[in-house]
Amino acid sequence: MSKSGRRARVLVVGSANMDLVARCAALPQPGETVLARTFGATPGGKGANQAIAVARSGLAHCVFLGAVGADDHGEHLRDVLRRDGVDTGLLREVSGAPSGTALITVDPAGANTIVVVPGANGHLRDLSAAELAGAAECAVVLAQLEIPVRTVHAAFAAARESGRALTILNAAPVRPLDAELLAVTDLLVVNEIEAAAIAGREPHDVGRDASAAFAQCEKLLESAPRVALTLGEQGVCYASRDGARYQIPAARARAVDTTAAGDTFTGVLAACLAAGRPIEHALKYACAAASLAVERPGAIVSIPTAAEIAERHAAVYAYSGGDNTPASTEQETRR
């Protein structure tokens, strides 16, 4: 909350898709055909997911900058965002291109594979003066990579020029990142696969080894001043160039579908930081939100409400009215 009593603003620059979800007994291997148990279409897209996570957190007002097609999917996506209180004044409608689509398979353990067809998202280019002004007016500008990289760079550059906005890049899906984009990125949020791609290394399972996770973070600090490395059921590691180091354990959850868990984490983290909450608290709050998302099927429909997040956070991370975590469940190191 700002000093004026108004909620801080988060601008999410990203994709909006319709998710076509097939639930299978096992994920298909290359060359294999499997039969789905169920099939459904639900709204999603990394940008839309993260925007709704911001809005549902109750901590910040969210503005969404994206693009949809002039089709039924586009109309539905716009309505879904609006119902959650997301400002869609900067959501473009692109003629001649369909709304983005994601093809998702999910197994009984909640693991998934995702193929994204960008559609209108790929036409989100050449930001207008009004759109750039929107980036400059927000406390946080959050983006992902399901839209053109140069669009993300333009939004981040405008935010950096304002001197007020924190820029957060969720570098997903994996794409080559140039030095110009990283130079205007304040906080990099990645999983193990994305971290390895940016660092130029083979992906390894670092989640169970704190020293390996922090070593990965150290490598990423060459690219951005702050890094949050998400480790699924092992939680998150955070490091910054000023010496802060946190390893936050995940809240226990019974995973049903991990489709929007990372987006939930990132959106709630952005909202917390926009609201001025300390990074340690923000990481715990985002982990609490992600643990709720994996317990429900679907993307946007799985994102928890403010009350649910607060309850899970209090149950897992807080005691005696504070935000302290018992030493047995958290490790913190500082240089």
GILINLIN-V380399 format. One record per helix or strand. SS is the DSSP state (~ for helix, > for strand). FROM is the first residue (numbers start at 0). LEN is the number of residues. Records with the same first field share a line. If there is no record, write none. Layout:
SS: FROM-LEN, FROM-LEN
This chain:
>: 7-6, 16-8, 35-9, 59-10, 86-8, 99-7, 111-6, 139-4, 165-5, 186-5, 225-5, 235-5, 244-4, 329-3
~: 45-12, 71-12, 118-5, 128-8, 148-14, 178-5, 191-8, 209-11, 231-3, 260-14, 278-15, 299-3, 305-11, 326-3
